Amino acid sequence: MLAYFILIVNVMLAVVNAVFCSTLVCAAALIKLLMPTRRLKLKATKFANRGMWLWATGNAKILSFTNRAQWQIQGAENLNAQGWHLLISNHLSWTDIVVLLCVFKDAIPIPKFFLKQQLLYVPFIGMACWALDMPFMRRYSREYLLRHPDKRGQDLATTRRSCEKFRDTPTTIVNFVEGTRFTDDKQRRSRGDFTHVLAPKSGGIAYTLAAMGDQFDSILNVTIAYPDNRARPFYDLLRGKMARIVVQVEVLPVNESVRGDYFHDKRFKRQFQLWLAEVWQRKDRQLTQIYAPSTLANRDTDPHDSQAA
């Protein structure tokens, strides 16, 4: 009974936090539209980003009040808070978004997510994401492009237009490379020799690198796990039942391995796919270690434990 009461309270507080902060962000967007100079528009953008930081901080406080989760964060030290970063991560749950914002909101520029076009119409959240210049993507399937060849290349053009807005302000772009949340059923049907992740999709990250590759200072390869709450992490988080959150960060260079013409150079495309597959194989091995019984048994003595809030 207590868990359901906590669930209701957390949901109510999260909704209030989202409505309040999205209102601030939308007000900043309106001010930005009215500003006559580029310098003033940049100030309005920074204010909107501060509103997102406030939302992330509010969520962290709300959830830490009802959860006694043990945070184990590795590799997030000494990141460039004034740089441009591409953050790639495995994807398990809606909890991932909350966790990424809690961990990185003070370490790097507030993360921005590539979103599906449908999310634009979610009350408050969709409007706030639009105000924050988050890219809304309408991805076309191969079958659709075969029927409508005139649409070919529009995804990349949309990405480039969206990313142009990030050139004047340090930004972190988040890409969930698997393209969908992990489930055991999806894993069984996924191509690739993986156990704890889905096969990575190279197209989305290639679009981002094609649009902003020369501007990124680094690629942050993030591995997220909820070892004691693997079945329903978001539900358990809202009920105050989250036990442990593991976040491991690997900083990768932006070099010739990821710079090239993915869409017209077949040799580079194959090289890039092999690079991403290797990154994802390392991630799968990391998760195998995290989920190992010996790791679970020794979690209370991990020297890298830290608290995010």
MARKERO-50939 format. One record per residue (C-alpha): residue number from 1; residue in three letters; chain; z, y, x. Coordinates in Angstrom, 2 decimals. Example, Ala and Ser with C-alpha at 12.3 -4.5 7.8 and 13.67 -1.06 7.14 Angstrom:
# MARKERO-50939
PT,resi,resn,chain,zz,yy,xx
PT,1,ALA,A,7.80,-4.50,12.30 $
PT,2,SER,A,7.14,-1.06,13.67 $
# end
This chain:
# MARKERO-50939
PT,resi,resn,chain,zz,yy,xx
PT,1,MET,A,0.00,0.00,0.00 $
PT,2,LEU,A,0.86,2.41,2.83 $
PT,3,ALA,A,-2.53,1.80,4.47 $
PT,4,TYR,A,-4.36,2.80,1.27 $
PT,5,PHE,A,-2.23,5.93,0.93 $
PT,6,ILE,A,-3.11,6.86,4.53 $
PT,7,LEU,A,-6.77,6.18,3.73 $
PT,8,ILE,A,-6.72,8.61,0.80 $
PT,9,VAL,A,-4.92,11.29,2.81 $
PT,10,ASN,A,-7.27,10.97,5.78 $
PT,11,VAL,A,-10.35,11.17,3.57 $
PT,12,MET,A,-9.02,14.27,1.79 $
PT,13,LEU,A,-8.12,16.02,5.04 $
PT,14,ALA,A,-11.46,15.09,6.62 $
PT,15,VAL,A,-13.35,16.51,3.63 $
PT,16,VAL,A,-11.36,19.76,3.74 $
PT,17,ASN,A,-11.97,20.03,7.49 $
PT,18,ALA,A,-15.70,19.40,7.04 $
PT,19,VAL,A,-16.07,21.95,4.24 $
PT,20,PHE,A,-14.14,24.64,6.10 $
PT,21,CYS,A,-15.92,24.20,9.43 $
PT,22,SER,A,-19.38,23.80,7.92 $
PT,23,THR,A,-18.83,27.05,6.02 $
PT,24,LEU,A,-18.06,28.80,9.32 $
PT,25,VAL,A,-21.14,27.28,10.94 $
PT,26,CYS,A,-23.41,28.28,8.05 $
PT,27,ALA,A,-22.00,31.81,8.14 $
PT,28,ALA,A,-22.87,31.92,11.85 $
PT,29,ALA,A,-26.39,30.75,11.03 $
PT,30,LEU,A,-26.81,33.52,8.46 $
PT,31,ILE,A,-25.61,36.08,10.99 $
PT,32,LYS,A,-28.05,34.63,13.52 $
PT,33,LEU,A,-30.96,35.15,11.12 $
PT,34,LEU,A,-29.99,38.80,10.72 $
PT,35,MET,A,-29.48,39.57,14.42 $
PT,36,PRO,A,-32.26,41.79,15.81 $
PT,37,THR,A,-32.15,40.70,19.46 $
PT,38,ARG,A,-32.25,37.41,21.33 $
PT,39,ARG,A,-28.95,38.17,23.07 $
PT,40,LEU,A,-27.15,38.64,19.77 $
PT,41,LYS,A,-28.74,35.48,18.38 $
PT,42,LEU,A,-27.37,33.54,21.37 $
PT,43,LYS,A,-23.88,34.86,20.61 $
PT,44,ALA,A,-24.21,33.66,17.03 $
PT,45,THR,A,-25.32,30.25,18.32 $
PT,46,LYS,A,-22.22,30.04,20.52 $
PT,47,PHE,A,-20.07,30.91,17.52 $
PT,48,ALA,A,-21.71,28.13,15.49 $
PT,49,ASN,A,-21.08,25.67,18.34 $
PT,50,ARG,A,-17.45,26.78,18.32 $
PT,51,GLY,A,-17.32,25.87,14.65 $
PT,52,MET,A,-18.48,22.35,15.48 $
PT,53,TRP,A,-15.86,22.16,18.25 $
PT,54,LEU,A,-13.24,23.17,15.68 $
PT,55,TRP,A,-14.46,20.40,13.34 $
PT,56,ALA,A,-14.24,17.82,16.13 $
PT,57,THR,A,-10.77,19.02,17.14 $
PT,58,GLY,A,-9.58,18.92,13.53 $
PT,59,ASN,A,-10.82,15.35,13.10 $
PT,60,ALA,A,-9.08,14.32,16.32 $
PT,61,LYS,A,-5.77,15.78,15.15 $
PT,62,ILE,A,-6.05,14.26,11.67 $
PT,63,LEU,A,-6.82,10.77,12.90 $
PT,64,SER,A,-4.39,10.79,15.85 $
PT,65,PHE,A,-1.58,11.67,13.41 $
PT,66,THR,A,-2.05,8.42,11.48 $
PT,67,ASN,A,-3.36,6.15,14.26 $
PT,68,ARG,A,-1.49,5.11,17.37 $
PT,69,ALA,A,-4.68,4.01,19.05 $
PT,70,GLN,A,-4.70,3.43,22.79 $
PT,71,TRP,A,-7.58,5.34,24.39 $
PT,72,GLN,A,-9.12,3.90,27.55 $
PT,73,ILE,A,-11.59,6.41,28.97 $
PT,74,GLN,A,-13.36,5.87,32.29 $
PT,75,GLY,A,-15.95,8.02,34.07 $
PT,76,ALA,A,-15.63,11.18,31.96 $
PT,77,GLU,A,-13.99,13.20,34.71 $
PT,78,ASN,A,-15.67,16.07,36.55 $
PT,79,LEU,A,-18.64,16.42,34.19 $
PT,80,ASN,A,-20.58,19.68,34.16 $
PT,81,ALA,A,-19.41,21.68,31.16 $
PT,82,GLN,A,-22.22,24.22,31.61 $
PT,83,GLY,A,-25.10,21.81,32.09 $
PT,84,TRP,A,-27.70,20.04,29.99 $
PT,85,HIS,A,-27.10,16.34,29.35 $
PT,86,LEU,A,-28.84,13.48,27.59 $
PT,87,LEU,A,-26.17,11.12,26.25 $
PT,88,ILE,A,-27.22,7.57,25.35 $
PT,89,SER,A,-24.84,5.11,23.73 $
PT,90,ASN,A,-24.54,1.81,21.93 $
PT,91,HIS,A,-23.89,2.21,18.21 $
PT,92,LEU,A,-21.28,0.24,16.28 $
PT,93,SER,A,-20.04,2.45,13.46 $
PT,94,TRP,A,-19.75,5.95,12.02 $
PT,95,THR,A,-16.60,6.00,14.17 $
PT,96,ASP,A,-18.85,6.46,17.22 $
PT,97,ILE,A,-19.67,10.04,16.23 $
PT,98,VAL,A,-16.01,10.94,15.83 $
PT,99,VAL,A,-15.13,9.26,19.14 $
PT,100,LEU,A,-17.95,10.90,21.11 $
PT,101,LEU,A,-16.95,14.33,19.86 $
PT,102,CYS,A,-13.25,13.71,20.59 $
PT,103,VAL,A,-13.96,12.55,24.15 $
PT,104,PHE,A,-16.65,15.06,25.14 $
PT,105,LYS,A,-15.91,18.23,23.14 $
PT,106,ASP,A,-14.15,19.86,26.11 $
PT,107,ALA,A,-15.91,18.07,28.97 $
PT,108,ILE,A,-19.55,18.98,28.28 $
PT,109,PRO,A,-21.42,21.19,25.79 $
PT,110,ILE,A,-20.68,20.06,22.25 $
PT,111,PRO,A,-22.95,17.06,21.50 $
PT,112,LYS,A,-25.96,17.50,19.21 $
PT,113,PHE,A,-27.43,14.52,17.38 $
PT,114,PHE,A,-30.99,13.65,16.42 $
PT,115,LEU,A,-30.73,13.05,12.69 $
PT,116,LYS,A,-32.80,11.37,10.03 $
PT,117,GLN,A,-34.58,13.77,7.67 $
PT,118,GLN,A,-32.60,12.43,4.69 $
PT,119,LEU,A,-29.29,13.69,6.13 $
PT,120,LEU,A,-30.46,17.28,5.67 $
PT,121,TYR,A,-29.62,16.94,1.97 $
PT,122,VAL,A,-26.00,15.76,2.41 $
PT,123,PRO,A,-23.76,18.53,0.98 $
PT,124,PHE,A,-22.14,20.79,3.59 $
PT,125,ILE,A,-22.81,18.40,6.50 $
PT,126,GLY,A,-26.60,18.65,6.26 $
PT,127,MET,A,-26.56,22.43,6.02 $
PT,128,ALA,A,-24.14,22.75,8.94 $
PT,129,CYS,A,-26.26,20.44,11.12 $
PT,130,TRP,A,-29.32,22.54,10.30 $
PT,131,ALA,A,-27.35,25.68,11.24 $
PT,132,LEU,A,-26.45,24.06,14.57 $
PT,133,ASP,A,-30.16,23.52,15.31 $
PT,134,MET,A,-29.80,19.75,15.30 $
PT,135,PRO,A,-33.25,18.16,15.15 $
PT,136,PHE,A,-34.12,16.43,11.87 $
PT,137,MET,A,-36.71,13.77,12.59 $
PT,138,ARG,A,-39.23,12.22,10.22 $
PT,139,ARG,A,-40.23,9.16,12.22 $
PT,140,TYR,A,-43.50,7.49,11.24 $
PT,141,SER,A,-43.89,3.73,11.42 $
PT,142,ARG,A,-46.82,2.11,13.20 $
PT,143,GLU,A,-48.18,0.93,9.84 $
PT,144,TYR,A,-48.01,4.46,8.43 $
PT,145,LEU,A,-49.81,5.89,11.46 $
PT,146,LEU,A,-52.58,3.32,11.08 $
PT,147,ARG,A,-53.13,4.56,7.54 $
PT,148,HIS,A,-52.66,8.24,8.48 $
PT,149,PRO,A,-53.94,8.74,12.05 $
PT,150,ASP,A,-53.76,12.52,11.59 $
PT,151,LYS,A,-49.96,12.25,11.78 $
PT,152,ARG,A,-50.07,10.71,15.26 $
PT,153,GLY,A,-48.26,12.90,17.77 $
PT,154,GLN,A,-46.37,14.94,15.18 $
PT,155,ASP,A,-43.05,13.29,16.09 $
PT,156,LEU,A,-43.38,14.53,19.66 $
PT,157,ALA,A,-44.44,18.00,18.52 $
PT,158,THR,A,-41.42,18.19,16.19 $
PT,159,THR,A,-39.11,17.09,19.00 $
PT,160,ARG,A,-40.49,19.72,21.35 $
PT,161,ARG,A,-40.11,22.49,18.76 $
PT,162,SER,A,-36.52,21.43,18.11 $
PT,163,CYS,A,-35.63,21.20,21.79 $
PT,164,GLU,A,-37.03,24.66,22.50 $
PT,165,LYS,A,-33.93,26.01,20.75 $
PT,166,PHE,A,-31.72,24.40,23.40 $
PT,167,ARG,A,-33.31,25.98,26.46 $
PT,168,ASP,A,-31.13,29.09,26.46 $
PT,169,THR,A,-27.77,27.42,25.76 $
PT,170,PRO,A,-26.24,24.45,27.66 $
PT,171,THR,A,-26.59,21.46,25.36 $
PT,172,THR,A,-25.83,17.76,25.10 $
PT,173,ILE,A,-28.39,15.69,23.19 $
PT,174,VAL,A,-27.14,12.34,21.82 $
PT,175,ASN,A,-29.49,9.40,21.32 $
PT,176,PHE,A,-28.33,6.06,19.90 $
PT,177,VAL,A,-30.98,4.05,21.69 $
PT,178,GLU,A,-30.69,0.95,19.50 $
PT,179,GLY,A,-31.83,2.99,16.49 $
PT,180,THR,A,-29.30,1.43,14.12 $
PT,181,ARG,A,-25.70,0.23,13.99 $
PT,182,PHE,A,-24.89,-3.13,15.57 $
PT,183,THR,A,-24.15,-6.12,13.34 $
PT,184,ASP,A,-24.08,-9.81,14.18 $
PT,185,ASP,A,-27.00,-10.40,11.81 $
PT,186,LYS,A,-29.12,-7.68,13.43 $
PT,187,GLN,A,-28.23,-9.05,16.85 $
PT,188,ARG,A,-29.46,-12.52,15.90 $
PT,189,ARG,A,-32.76,-11.07,14.69 $
PT,190,SER,A,-33.12,-8.65,17.62 $
PT,191,ARG,A,-35.50,-9.36,20.47 $
PT,192,GLY,A,-33.90,-9.44,23.88 $
PT,193,ASP,A,-31.25,-11.48,25.62 $
PT,194,PHE,A,-28.15,-9.53,24.57 $
PT,195,THR,A,-24.79,-10.54,23.12 $
PT,196,HIS,A,-22.95,-7.35,22.19 $
PT,197,VAL,A,-25.79,-4.83,21.80 $
PT,198,LEU,A,-29.18,-4.67,20.15 $
PT,199,ALA,A,-32.37,-4.42,22.17 $
PT,200,PRO,A,-32.94,-0.76,23.12 $
PT,201,LYS,A,-35.83,1.19,21.64 $
PT,202,SER,A,-37.49,3.31,24.30 $
PT,203,GLY,A,-39.51,5.59,22.02 $
PT,204,GLY,A,-36.71,7.90,20.89 $
PT,205,ILE,A,-35.32,8.60,24.34 $
PT,206,ALA,A,-38.88,8.98,25.67 $
PT,207,TYR,A,-39.54,11.72,23.08 $
PT,208,THR,A,-36.42,13.59,24.21 $
PT,209,LEU,A,-37.22,13.27,27.91 $
PT,210,ALA,A,-40.81,14.34,27.30 $
PT,211,ALA,A,-39.55,17.49,25.59 $
PT,212,MET,A,-36.64,18.38,27.90 $
PT,213,GLY,A,-36.76,16.04,30.91 $
PT,214,ASP,A,-37.14,18.88,33.39 $
PT,215,GLN,A,-34.01,20.57,32.03 $
PT,216,PHE,A,-31.48,17.74,31.90 $
PT,217,ASP,A,-28.97,17.65,34.75 $
PT,218,SER,A,-27.96,14.07,34.07 $
PT,219,ILE,A,-28.11,11.13,31.69 $
PT,220,LEU,A,-24.71,9.98,30.45 $
PT,221,ASN,A,-24.77,6.28,29.65 $
PT,222,VAL,A,-21.79,5.74,27.33 $
PT,223,THR,A,-20.37,2.38,26.27 $
PT,224,ILE,A,-18.08,2.35,23.22 $
PT,225,ALA,A,-15.92,-0.54,22.01 $
PT,226,TYR,A,-13.12,-1.18,19.50 $
PT,227,PRO,A,-11.85,-4.53,20.81 $
PT,228,ASP,A,-9.18,-5.09,18.14 $
PT,229,ASN,A,-11.14,-3.59,15.21 $
PT,230,ARG,A,-14.65,-4.93,15.69 $
PT,231,ALA,A,-15.29,-5.88,12.06 $
PT,232,ARG,A,-14.53,-2.57,10.27 $
PT,233,PRO,A,-13.71,0.16,12.80 $
PT,234,PHE,A,-14.36,3.17,10.53 $
PT,235,TYR,A,-12.37,1.72,7.64 $
PT,236,ASP,A,-9.52,0.76,9.98 $
PT,237,LEU,A,-9.53,4.23,11.54 $
PT,238,LEU,A,-9.15,5.87,8.14 $
PT,239,ARG,A,-6.34,3.44,7.21 $
PT,240,GLY,A,-4.41,4.16,10.41 $
PT,241,LYS,A,-5.06,0.66,11.78 $
PT,242,MET,A,-7.12,1.49,14.87 $
PT,243,ALA,A,-5.49,-0.21,17.87 $
PT,244,ARG,A,-7.65,0.57,20.90 $
PT,245,ILE,A,-10.71,2.68,21.70 $
PT,246,VAL,A,-12.63,2.06,24.93 $
PT,247,VAL,A,-15.14,4.60,26.27 $
PT,248,GLN,A,-16.85,4.04,29.61 $
PT,249,VAL,A,-19.25,6.62,31.09 $
PT,250,GLU,A,-21.93,6.07,33.72 $
PT,251,VAL,A,-23.68,9.17,35.09 $
PT,252,LEU,A,-27.36,8.48,35.80 $
PT,253,PRO,A,-29.78,10.78,37.65 $
PT,254,VAL,A,-32.86,12.32,36.07 $
PT,255,ASN,A,-35.42,11.13,38.61 $
PT,256,GLU,A,-38.83,9.47,38.86 $
PT,257,SER,A,-37.52,6.45,36.93 $
PT,258,VAL,A,-37.40,8.51,33.75 $
PT,259,ARG,A,-39.91,11.30,34.45 $
PT,260,GLY,A,-43.51,10.60,33.57 $
PT,261,ASP,A,-46.10,10.43,30.81 $
PT,262,TYR,A,-44.67,7.71,28.60 $
PT,263,PHE,A,-47.32,8.16,25.93 $
PT,264,HIS,A,-50.47,8.00,28.06 $
PT,265,ASP,A,-49.49,6.28,31.32 $
PT,266,LYS,A,-49.13,2.55,30.60 $
PT,267,ARG,A,-47.74,1.81,34.05 $
PT,268,PHE,A,-44.98,4.41,33.68 $
PT,269,LYS,A,-44.26,3.23,30.14 $
PT,270,ARG,A,-43.65,-0.31,31.39 $
PT,271,GLN,A,-41.51,0.99,34.26 $
PT,272,PHE,A,-39.45,3.09,31.85 $
PT,273,GLN,A,-38.91,0.15,29.48 $
PT,274,LEU,A,-37.72,-2.00,32.39 $
PT,275,TRP,A,-35.33,0.77,33.51 $
PT,276,LEU,A,-33.84,1.07,30.02 $
PT,277,ALA,A,-33.57,-2.71,29.64 $
PT,278,GLU,A,-31.62,-2.86,32.92 $
PT,279,VAL,A,-29.26,-0.12,31.73 $
PT,280,TRP,A,-28.68,-2.04,28.50 $
PT,281,GLN,A,-28.07,-5.32,30.34 $
PT,282,ARG,A,-25.32,-3.61,32.35 $
PT,283,LYS,A,-23.87,-2.29,29.11 $
PT,284,ASP,A,-23.88,-5.78,27.59 $
PT,285,ARG,A,-22.02,-7.11,30.65 $
PT,286,GLN,A,-19.49,-4.28,30.35 $
PT,287,LEU,A,-18.81,-5.18,26.73 $
PT,288,THR,A,-18.42,-8.87,27.65 $
PT,289,GLN,A,-15.65,-7.84,30.07 $
PT,290,ILE,A,-14.03,-5.52,27.53 $
PT,291,TYR,A,-13.95,-8.23,24.87 $
PT,292,ALA,A,-12.71,-10.93,27.28 $
PT,293,PRO,A,-9.33,-12.43,26.25 $
PT,294,SER,A,-7.80,-11.59,29.65 $
PT,295,THR,A,-8.75,-7.94,29.18 $
PT,296,LEU,A,-7.18,-7.88,25.73 $
PT,297,ALA,A,-4.01,-9.47,27.03 $
PT,298,ASN,A,-3.67,-6.89,29.81 $
PT,299,ARG,A,-4.65,-3.77,27.87 $
PT,300,ASP,A,-1.15,-2.25,27.98 $
PT,301,THR,A,-1.22,-2.07,31.78 $
PT,302,ASP,A,-4.70,-0.58,32.27 $
PT,303,PRO,A,-4.36,2.20,34.89 $
PT,304,HIS,A,-7.22,4.22,33.39 $
PT,305,ASP,A,-5.60,4.75,29.96 $
PT,306,SER,A,-5.74,8.31,28.64 $
PT,307,GLN,A,-5.35,10.12,25.34 $
PT,308,ALA,A,-8.15,12.11,23.70 $
PT,309,ALA,A,-7.23,14.76,21.20 $
# end
